[in-house]
């Protein structure tokens, strides 16, 4: 009897020892698996987030380029850089203008993007310095504002819609005779009505270089609002749409404008999508398809020397004109 009890007691102790060993082994096994698997999972997560973040960075940069192709009067992108992290990052876009044949360094714009492709900050500066003329002179145009770029200090061009009646109009063309003949000038032109692309090209003098075309891309409701408040449109604003001239190859021409509008309509970026949607709504015909025949021109940006641009003097289809950049830099012969 005692031998049976002792045997039972021994078996119970042995069983407990075996269970403790089993638990210890199981714990060590789990720790080992965790030590091995956790770094692998973290690396995979890091790689996945980084890959997706890079994908969204490239996608956002492409959309910034497309948005520049449907807006940004005479503003071109020189290069873009990005600084990414797990959940998004920042994109820095450096820009320039072309005045005559000379590049003129413009502003740098920072945009943020998320893993979902959205950009909290709309592309563009929208930070120009407004200066009321009445503050510095007794001009009869005291209700007009001159705007200066906050990065470069240069004037921002202002455009006047042909269907809006303004109290006063700018006429910078008449001031060209006060500028040195060799000074390179950027000039924003506002026309008296909407013209077809072919028609307006034939009206401008051959020595005047057209670098950007302003498109009449405003819905009836918004145009009604513009008439009520007599709104002028600044070159650095959110509602100035058009396209670069065809000599700028990939980024220029009406085809590029139409393609970029259609692609941005599907953007996750609310600002880009809204702008493209408004342009499409204003321009597309009854078939809801945006075609070249739907696009009309109501203004332009031209560049050249002050002497060359004096050829614009007295042209009846130019209703207003405003200075942009004036530069003393010269073009160096090849």
NURONU-526995 format. One record per residue (C-alpha): residue in one letter; x, z, y; chain; residue number from 1. Coordinates in nm, 3 decimals. Last residue first. Example, Ala and Ser with C-alpha at 12.3 -4.5 7.8 and 13.67 -1.06 7.14 Angstrom:
<rs>
(r "S", (1.367, 0.714, -0.106), "A", 2),
(r "A", (1.230, 0.780, -0.450), "A", 1),
</rs>
This chain:
<rs>
(r "X", (2.518, -7.868, 8.055), "A", 334),
(r "X", (2.448, -7.806, 8.425), "A", 333),
(r "X", (2.388, -7.441, 8.530), "A", 332),
(r "X", (2.035, -7.378, 8.658), "A", 331),
(r "X", (2.038, -7.159, 8.965), "A", 330),
(r "X", (1.933, -6.800, 9.019), "A", 329),
(r "X", (1.774, -6.732, 9.358), "A", 328),
(r "X", (1.447, -6.623, 9.200), "A", 327),
(r "X", (1.090, -6.593, 9.323), "A", 326),
(r "X", (0.853, -6.458, 9.057), "A", 325),
(r "X", (0.478, -6.486, 9.109), "A", 324),
(r "X", (0.333, -6.638, 9.423), "A", 323),
(r "X", (-0.036, -6.710, 9.457), "A", 322),
(r "X", (-0.242, -7.027, 9.488), "A", 321),
(r "X", (-0.608, -7.094, 9.560), "A", 320),
(r "X", (-0.859, -7.382, 9.555), "A", 319),
(r "X", (-0.631, -7.650, 9.410), "A", 318),
(r "X", (-0.848, -7.959, 9.345), "A", 317),
(r "X", (-0.798, -8.093, 9.697), "A", 316),
(r "X", (-0.418, -8.134, 9.682), "A", 315),
(r "X", (-0.300, -8.055, 10.036), "A", 314),
(r "X", (0.045, -7.923, 9.947), "A", 313),
(r "X", (0.121, -7.948, 9.575), "A", 312),
(r "X", (0.430, -8.163, 9.646), "A", 311),
(r "X", (0.570, -7.852, 9.816), "A", 310),
(r "X", (0.641, -7.735, 9.461), "A", 309),
(r "X", (0.956, -7.948, 9.439), "A", 308),
(r "X", (1.101, -7.801, 9.762), "A", 307),
(r "X", (1.032, -7.444, 9.653), "A", 306),
(r "X", (1.218, -7.518, 9.332), "A", 305),
(r "X", (1.020, -7.537, 9.012), "A", 304),
(r "X", (0.741, -7.354, 8.833), "A", 303),
(r "X", (0.372, -7.403, 8.762), "A", 302),
(r "X", (0.115, -7.161, 8.624), "A", 301),
(r "X", (-0.227, -7.312, 8.574), "A", 300),
(r "X", (-0.595, -7.290, 8.654), "A", 299),
(r "X", (-0.949, -7.373, 8.547), "A", 298),
(r "X", (-0.883, -7.563, 8.223), "A", 297),
(r "X", (-1.156, -7.650, 7.971), "A", 296),
(r "X", (-1.155, -7.596, 7.595), "A", 295),
(r "X", (-1.459, -7.704, 7.391), "A", 294),
(r "X", (-1.320, -8.054, 7.329), "A", 293),
(r "X", (-1.021, -7.900, 7.151), "A", 292),
(r "X", (-1.247, -7.739, 6.890), "A", 291),
(r "X", (-1.376, -7.387, 6.825), "A", 290),
(r "X", (-1.642, -7.400, 6.555), "A", 289),
(r "X", (-1.978, -7.229, 6.599), "A", 288),
(r "X", (-2.152, -7.565, 6.536), "A", 287),
(r "X", (-2.332, -7.529, 6.870), "A", 286),
(r "X", (-1.999, -7.517, 7.052), "A", 285),
(r "X", (-1.733, -7.249, 7.054), "A", 284),
(r "X", (-1.593, -7.159, 7.397), "A", 283),
(r "X", (-1.744, -6.832, 7.520), "A", 282),
(r "X", (-1.807, -6.678, 7.177), "A", 281),
(r "X", (-1.462, -6.781, 7.055), "A", 280),
(r "X", (-1.295, -6.626, 7.360), "A", 279),
(r "X", (-1.500, -6.307, 7.322), "A", 278),
(r "X", (-1.412, -6.281, 6.953), "A", 277),
(r "X", (-1.042, -6.335, 7.022), "A", 276),
(r "X", (-1.045, -6.055, 7.280), "A", 275),
(r "X", (-1.239, -5.819, 7.053), "A", 274),
(r "X", (-1.014, -5.883, 6.752), "A", 273),
(r "X", (-0.696, -5.826, 6.955), "A", 272),
(r "X", (-0.831, -5.501, 7.101), "A", 271),
(r "X", (-0.972, -5.374, 6.770), "A", 270),
(r "X", (-0.656, -5.434, 6.571), "A", 269),
(r "X", (-0.772, -5.499, 6.217), "A", 268),
(r "X", (-0.743, -5.872, 6.293), "A", 267),
(r "X", (-0.993, -6.125, 6.157), "A", 266),
(r "X", (-1.076, -6.275, 6.497), "A", 265),
(r "X", (-0.700, -6.285, 6.552), "A", 264),
(r "X", (-0.669, -6.580, 6.313), "A", 263),
(r "X", (-0.929, -6.791, 6.494), "A", 262),
(r "X", (-0.781, -6.723, 6.837), "A", 261),
(r "X", (-0.428, -6.798, 6.713), "A", 260),
(r "X", (-0.532, -7.132, 6.564), "A", 259),
(r "X", (-0.714, -7.236, 6.883), "A", 258),
(r "X", (-0.421, -7.150, 7.109), "A", 257),
(r "X", (-0.167, -7.311, 6.875), "A", 256),
(r "X", (-0.368, -7.633, 6.879), "A", 255),
(r "X", (-0.393, -7.616, 7.259), "A", 254),
(r "X", (-0.019, -7.624, 7.306), "A", 253),
(r "X", (0.265, -7.375, 7.300), "A", 252),
(r "X", (0.420, -7.115, 7.070), "A", 251),
(r "X", (0.574, -7.357, 6.819), "A", 250),
(r "X", (0.695, -7.615, 7.072), "A", 249),
(r "X", (0.734, -7.471, 7.422), "A", 248),
(r "X", (0.704, -7.821, 7.566), "A", 247),
(r "X", (0.332, -7.807, 7.483), "A", 246),
(r "X", (0.246, -7.580, 7.773), "A", 245),
(r "X", (0.166, -7.217, 7.703), "A", 244),
(r "X", (-0.195, -7.120, 7.647), "A", 243),
(r "X", (-0.483, -6.949, 7.822), "A", 242),
(r "X", (-0.663, -6.621, 7.865), "A", 241),
(r "X", (-0.664, -6.362, 8.145), "A", 240),
(r "X", (-0.890, -6.070, 8.057), "A", 239),
(r "X", (-0.650, -5.784, 7.985), "A", 238),
(r "X", (-0.459, -5.794, 8.311), "A", 237),
(r "X", (-0.093, -5.869, 8.387), "A", 236),
(r "X", (-0.170, -6.209, 8.542), "A", 235),
(r "X", (-0.432, -6.049, 8.765), "A", 234),
(r "X", (-0.789, -6.175, 8.763), "A", 233),
(r "X", (-1.003, -6.174, 9.076), "A", 232),
(r "X", (-1.347, -6.019, 9.052), "A", 231),
(r "X", (-1.614, -6.094, 9.310), "A", 230),
(r "X", (-1.809, -5.785, 9.195), "A", 229),
(r "X", (-2.137, -5.968, 9.129), "A", 228),
(r "X", (-1.972, -6.298, 9.041), "A", 227),
(r "X", (-1.745, -6.135, 8.784), "A", 226),
(r "X", (-2.049, -5.964, 8.628), "A", 225),
(r "X", (-2.228, -6.296, 8.588), "A", 224),
(r "X", (-1.910, -6.440, 8.438), "A", 223),
(r "X", (-1.916, -6.157, 8.185), "A", 222),
(r "X", (-2.272, -6.233, 8.081), "A", 221),
(r "X", (-2.211, -6.608, 8.063), "A", 220),
(r "X", (-1.907, -6.556, 7.840), "A", 219),
(r "X", (-1.559, -6.616, 7.978), "A", 218),
(r "X", (-1.293, -6.842, 7.827), "A", 217),
(r "X", (-1.229, -7.084, 8.114), "A", 216),
(r "X", (-0.869, -7.145, 8.005), "A", 215),
(r "X", (-0.566, -7.095, 8.231), "A", 214),
(r "X", (-0.280, -7.330, 8.140), "A", 213),
(r "X", (0.087, -7.231, 8.127), "A", 212),
(r "X", (0.424, -7.397, 8.198), "A", 211),
(r "X", (0.335, -7.685, 8.428), "A", 210),
(r "X", (0.653, -7.828, 8.581), "A", 209),
(r "X", (0.591, -8.002, 8.913), "A", 208),
(r "X", (0.797, -8.319, 8.960), "A", 207),
(r "X", (0.522, -8.534, 8.802), "A", 206),
(r "X", (0.254, -8.428, 9.055), "A", 205),
(r "X", (-0.057, -8.269, 8.895), "A", 204),
(r "X", (-0.373, -8.479, 8.857), "A", 203),
(r "X", (-0.296, -8.649, 8.525), "A", 202),
(r "X", (-0.248, -8.317, 8.348), "A", 201),
(r "X", (-0.582, -8.200, 8.484), "A", 200),
(r "X", (-0.774, -8.484, 8.320), "A", 199),
(r "X", (-0.607, -8.460, 7.981), "A", 198),
(r "X", (-0.685, -8.089, 7.948), "A", 197),
(r "X", (-1.044, -8.127, 8.063), "A", 196),
(r "X", (-1.119, -7.980, 8.401), "A", 195),
(r "X", (-1.314, -7.673, 8.518), "A", 194),
(r "X", (-1.372, -7.645, 8.891), "A", 193),
(r "X", (-1.194, -7.581, 9.222), "A", 192),
(r "X", (-0.866, -7.491, 9.051), "A", 191),
(r "X", (-0.665, -7.168, 9.065), "A", 190),
(r "X", (-0.287, -7.208, 9.068), "A", 189),
(r "X", (-0.029, -6.938, 8.995), "A", 188),
(r "X", (0.317, -7.019, 9.131), "A", 187),
(r "X", (0.660, -6.932, 8.997), "A", 186),
(r "X", (0.938, -7.029, 9.236), "A", 185),
(r "X", (1.308, -7.106, 9.200), "A", 184),
(r "X", (1.476, -7.095, 9.540), "A", 183),
(r "X", (1.657, -7.421, 9.623), "A", 182),
(r "X", (1.441, -7.514, 9.924), "A", 181),
(r "X", (1.470, -7.166, 10.078), "A", 180),
(r "X", (1.124, -7.015, 10.121), "A", 179),
(r "X", (0.932, -7.027, 10.452), "A", 178),
(r "X", (0.815, -7.383, 10.379), "A", 177),
(r "X", (0.660, -7.248, 10.059), "A", 176),
(r "X", (0.412, -7.040, 10.261), "A", 175),
(r "X", (0.140, -7.306, 10.259), "A", 174),
(r "X", (0.155, -7.311, 9.879), "A", 173),
(r "X", (0.089, -6.935, 9.883), "A", 172),
(r "X", (-0.273, -6.994, 9.979), "A", 171),
(r "X", (-0.472, -6.689, 9.868), "A", 170),
(r "X", (-0.848, -6.705, 9.901), "A", 169),
(r "X", (-1.086, -6.497, 10.110), "A", 168),
(r "X", (-1.448, -6.383, 10.086), "A", 167),
(r "X", (-1.469, -6.497, 9.725), "A", 166),
(r "X", (-1.739, -6.711, 9.565), "A", 165),
(r "X", (-1.707, -6.702, 9.185), "A", 164),
(r "X", (-1.758, -7.023, 8.986), "A", 163),
(r "X", (-1.399, -7.144, 9.039), "A", 162),
(r "X", (-1.243, -6.822, 8.904), "A", 161),
(r "X", (-0.961, -6.696, 9.129), "A", 160),
(r "X", (-0.624, -6.605, 8.974), "A", 159),
(r "X", (-0.364, -6.350, 9.087), "A", 158),
(r "X", (0.009, -6.374, 9.013), "A", 157),
(r "X", (0.212, -6.055, 8.970), "A", 156),
(r "X", (0.488, -6.012, 9.226), "A", 155),
(r "X", (0.827, -5.896, 9.113), "A", 154),
(r "X", (0.931, -5.528, 9.101), "A", 153),
(r "X", (1.087, -5.573, 8.756), "A", 152),
(r "X", (0.932, -5.298, 8.545), "A", 151),
(r "X", (0.625, -5.197, 8.749), "A", 150),
(r "X", (0.529, -5.558, 8.816), "A", 149),
(r "X", (0.397, -5.589, 9.169), "A", 148),
(r "X", (0.036, -5.651, 9.264), "A", 147),
(r "X", (-0.089, -5.766, 9.603), "A", 146),
(r "X", (-0.443, -5.650, 9.665), "A", 145),
(r "X", (-0.702, -5.836, 9.869), "A", 144),
(r "X", (-0.957, -5.663, 10.096), "A", 143),
(r "X", (-0.709, -5.677, 10.384), "A", 142),
(r "X", (-0.716, -6.057, 10.388), "A", 141),
(r "X", (-0.747, -6.074, 10.767), "A", 140),
(r "X", (-0.391, -5.940, 10.773), "A", 139),
(r "X", (-0.323, -5.641, 11.000), "A", 138),
(r "X", (-0.017, -5.541, 10.800), "A", 137),
(r "X", (0.134, -5.280, 10.566), "A", 136),
(r "X", (-0.155, -5.066, 10.443), "A", 135),
(r "X", (-0.406, -5.344, 10.509), "A", 134),
(r "X", (-0.227, -5.549, 10.242), "A", 133),
(r "X", (-0.336, -5.303, 9.974), "A", 132),
(r "X", (-0.060, -5.257, 9.721), "A", 131),
(r "X", (-0.127, -5.246, 9.348), "A", 130),
(r "X", (0.170, -5.152, 9.124), "A", 129),
(r "X", (0.139, -5.315, 8.783), "A", 128),
(r "X", (0.085, -5.102, 8.473), "A", 127),
(r "X", (-0.128, -5.325, 8.256), "A", 126),
(r "X", (0.182, -5.368, 8.039), "A", 125),
(r "X", (0.060, -5.576, 7.750), "A", 124),
(r "X", (-0.024, -5.521, 7.384), "A", 123),
(r "X", (-0.311, -5.274, 7.353), "A", 122),
(r "X", (-0.200, -4.930, 7.244), "A", 121),
(r "X", (-0.361, -4.769, 6.937), "A", 120),
(r "X", (-0.245, -5.058, 6.718), "A", 119),
(r "X", (-0.429, -5.076, 6.388), "A", 118),
(r "X", (-0.264, -5.204, 6.073), "A", 117),
(r "X", (-0.396, -4.940, 5.834), "A", 116),
(r "X", (-0.051, -4.791, 5.787), "A", 115),
(r "X", (-0.045, -4.733, 6.161), "A", 114),
(r "X", (0.098, -4.927, 6.455), "A", 113),
(r "X", (0.244, -4.832, 6.790), "A", 112),
(r "X", (0.326, -5.072, 7.072), "A", 111),
(r "X", (0.612, -5.075, 7.320), "A", 110),
(r "X", (0.647, -5.350, 7.580), "A", 109),
(r "X", (0.972, -5.458, 7.742), "A", 108),
(r "X", (0.934, -5.643, 8.072), "A", 107),
(r "X", (1.068, -5.970, 8.212), "A", 106),
(r "X", (1.411, -6.130, 8.197), "A", 105),
(r "X", (1.405, -6.464, 8.382), "A", 104),
(r "X", (1.506, -6.769, 8.179), "A", 103),
(r "X", (1.616, -7.068, 8.392), "A", 102),
(r "X", (1.474, -7.417, 8.345), "A", 101),
(r "X", (1.228, -7.391, 8.632), "A", 100),
(r "X", (1.130, -7.028, 8.605), "A", 99),
(r "X", (1.089, -6.943, 8.236), "A", 98),
(r "X", (0.965, -6.590, 8.188), "A", 97),
(r "X", (1.105, -6.329, 7.953), "A", 96),
(r "X", (0.987, -6.073, 7.700), "A", 95),
(r "X", (1.114, -5.789, 7.484), "A", 94),
(r "X", (0.876, -5.643, 7.226), "A", 93),
(r "X", (0.934, -5.294, 7.090), "A", 92),
(r "X", (0.733, -5.195, 6.784), "A", 91),
(r "X", (0.674, -4.832, 6.690), "A", 90),
(r "X", (0.589, -4.674, 6.355), "A", 89),
(r "X", (0.339, -4.627, 6.077), "A", 88),
(r "X", (0.266, -4.344, 5.834), "A", 87),
(r "X", (0.585, -4.312, 5.635), "A", 86),
(r "X", (0.815, -4.408, 5.922), "A", 85),
(r "X", (0.900, -4.729, 6.108), "A", 84),
(r "X", (1.110, -4.827, 6.408), "A", 83),
(r "X", (1.051, -5.191, 6.493), "A", 82),
(r "X", (1.230, -5.463, 6.686), "A", 81),
(r "X", (1.097, -5.778, 6.855), "A", 80),
(r "X", (1.268, -6.073, 7.019), "A", 79),
(r "X", (1.257, -6.314, 7.314), "A", 78),
(r "X", (0.880, -6.320, 7.354), "A", 77),
(r "X", (0.751, -6.551, 7.625), "A", 76),
(r "X", (0.550, -6.476, 7.940), "A", 75),
(r "X", (0.435, -6.777, 8.145), "A", 74),
(r "X", (0.083, -6.632, 8.172), "A", 73),
(r "X", (0.039, -6.372, 7.893), "A", 72),
(r "X", (-0.280, -6.478, 7.708), "A", 71),
(r "X", (-0.359, -6.683, 7.397), "A", 70),
(r "X", (-0.002, -6.723, 7.266), "A", 69),
(r "X", (0.086, -6.363, 7.352), "A", 68),
(r "X", (-0.196, -6.257, 7.122), "A", 67),
(r "X", (-0.039, -6.465, 6.846), "A", 66),
(r "X", (0.302, -6.302, 6.899), "A", 65),
(r "X", (0.144, -5.956, 6.897), "A", 64),
(r "X", (-0.039, -6.054, 6.578), "A", 63),
(r "X", (0.290, -6.149, 6.412), "A", 62),
(r "X", (0.442, -5.817, 6.519), "A", 61),
(r "X", (0.141, -5.636, 6.372), "A", 60),
(r "X", (0.179, -5.814, 6.038), "A", 59),
(r "X", (0.552, -5.746, 6.028), "A", 58),
(r "X", (0.496, -5.377, 6.101), "A", 57),
(r "X", (0.209, -5.361, 5.849), "A", 56),
(r "X", (0.434, -5.500, 5.575), "A", 55),
(r "X", (0.715, -5.264, 5.675), "A", 54),
(r "X", (0.472, -4.971, 5.651), "A", 53),
(r "X", (0.351, -5.093, 5.311), "A", 52),
(r "X", (0.708, -5.115, 5.182), "A", 51),
(r "X", (0.794, -4.775, 5.330), "A", 50),
(r "X", (0.483, -4.611, 5.187), "A", 49),
(r "X", (0.550, -4.758, 4.843), "A", 48),
(r "X", (0.924, -4.682, 4.847), "A", 47),
(r "X", (0.861, -4.325, 4.958), "A", 46),
(r "X", (0.588, -4.282, 4.697), "A", 45),
(r "X", (0.811, -4.429, 4.426), "A", 44),
(r "X", (1.101, -4.206, 4.533), "A", 43),
(r "X", (0.872, -3.903, 4.540), "A", 42),
(r "X", (0.735, -3.987, 4.194), "A", 41),
(r "X", (1.088, -4.030, 4.054), "A", 40),
(r "X", (1.204, -3.709, 4.221), "A", 39),
(r "X", (0.905, -3.524, 4.068), "A", 38),
(r "X", (0.944, -3.670, 3.716), "A", 37),
(r "X", (1.285, -3.528, 3.620), "A", 36),
(r "X", (1.251, -3.177, 3.762), "A", 35),
(r "X", (0.886, -3.166, 3.658), "A", 34),
(r "X", (0.969, -3.275, 3.302), "A", 33),
(r "X", (1.243, -3.013, 3.279), "A", 32),
(r "X", (1.018, -2.743, 3.422), "A", 31),
(r "X", (0.745, -2.840, 3.176), "A", 30),
(r "X", (0.993, -2.827, 2.884), "A", 29),
(r "X", (1.129, -2.493, 3.000), "A", 28),
(r "X", (0.775, -2.358, 3.011), "A", 27),
(r "X", (0.694, -2.499, 2.667), "A", 26),
(r "X", (1.016, -2.357, 2.526), "A", 25),
(r "X", (0.939, -2.018, 2.675), "A", 24),
(r "X", (0.584, -2.032, 2.544), "A", 23),
(r "X", (0.707, -2.128, 2.196), "A", 22),
(r "X", (0.971, -1.855, 2.202), "A", 21),
(r "X", (0.710, -1.601, 2.307), "A", 20),
(r "X", (0.478, -1.726, 2.031), "A", 19),
(r "X", (0.756, -1.704, 1.771), "A", 18),
(r "X", (0.835, -1.352, 1.880), "A", 17),
(r "X", (0.469, -1.258, 1.861), "A", 16),
(r "X", (0.443, -1.409, 1.512), "A", 15),
(r "X", (0.752, -1.223, 1.396), "A", 14),
(r "X", (0.608, -0.897, 1.519), "A", 13),
(r "X", (0.280, -0.964, 1.341), "A", 12),
(r "X", (0.457, -1.070, 1.017), "A", 11),
(r "X", (0.667, -0.754, 1.022), "A", 10),
(r "X", (0.360, -0.534, 1.067), "A", 9),
(r "X", (0.186, -0.710, 0.778), "A", 8),
(r "X", (0.488, -0.659, 0.554), "A", 7),
(r "X", (0.507, -0.294, 0.652), "A", 6),
(r "X", (0.137, -0.252, 0.580), "A", 5),
(r "X", (0.172, -0.422, 0.240), "A", 4),
(r "X", (0.472, -0.205, 0.151), "A", 3),
(r "X", (0.277, 0.106, 0.244), "A", 2),
(r "X", (0.000, 0.000, 0.000), "A", 1),
</rs>
